[in-house]
């Protein structure tokens, strides 16, 4: 897992604040590129650190060993109609998308055309307490309306 200091440095290098309290560990499903164009599909690896920024969702790609790759994209707030968390659905043997309701929540991101991307956000990861802390923080901020994109 990348250290929060590494994630912070990557954000600062891109011109964002060093704050990492709104960064979650996430994974896309195969449908995330739909509706958000080739930009999102350009990420060769579906695992990333997702940072909720003033101008949108900043996705910092990472390897399966959690190391930052240097690739990033931004889903601009003007592209986002709404976003909210749902409970991850149970999939028989986890075979449909590999996400688990025990380990993940589903972040549903809707674009202006009504297409919805399902991003699995980790609720916890053994040995990395910040994952649970940041997940809980982001859920609370969304529920309170303190993170808001779209109409």
QUIGIHU-V486975 format. One record per pair of residues at least 24 apart in sequence whose C-alpha atoms are under 8 Angstrom apart, sorted by the first residue. I is the first residue (numbers start at 0). J is the second residue. Records with the same first field share a line. If there is no record, write none. Layout:
I = J  J
This chain:
0 = 64  65  66  127
1 = 65  66  67
6 = 67
9 = 69
15 = 52
19 = 50
20 = 133  136  137
21 = 50  51  52  133  136  137
22 = 48  49  50  51  133  134
23 = 48  49  50  120  121  130  133  134  137
24 = 48  49  120  121  130
25 = 49  118  119  120  121
26 = 118  119  120
27 = 117  118  119
28 = 96  117  118  119
30 = 116  117
31 = 115  116  117  118
32 = 116
33 = 114  115  116
34 = 110  112  114  115  116
35 = 74  78  110
38 = 72
39 = 72  74
42 = 70  71
51 = 146
55 = 79  148
76 = 148  149
77 = 148  149
78 = 110  111  149
79 = 108  109  110  111  148  149
80 = 108  109  110  111  113  148  149  150
81 = 108  109  110  147  148  149  150
82 = 106  107  108  109  147  148
83 = 107  108  141
84 = 138
87 = 119
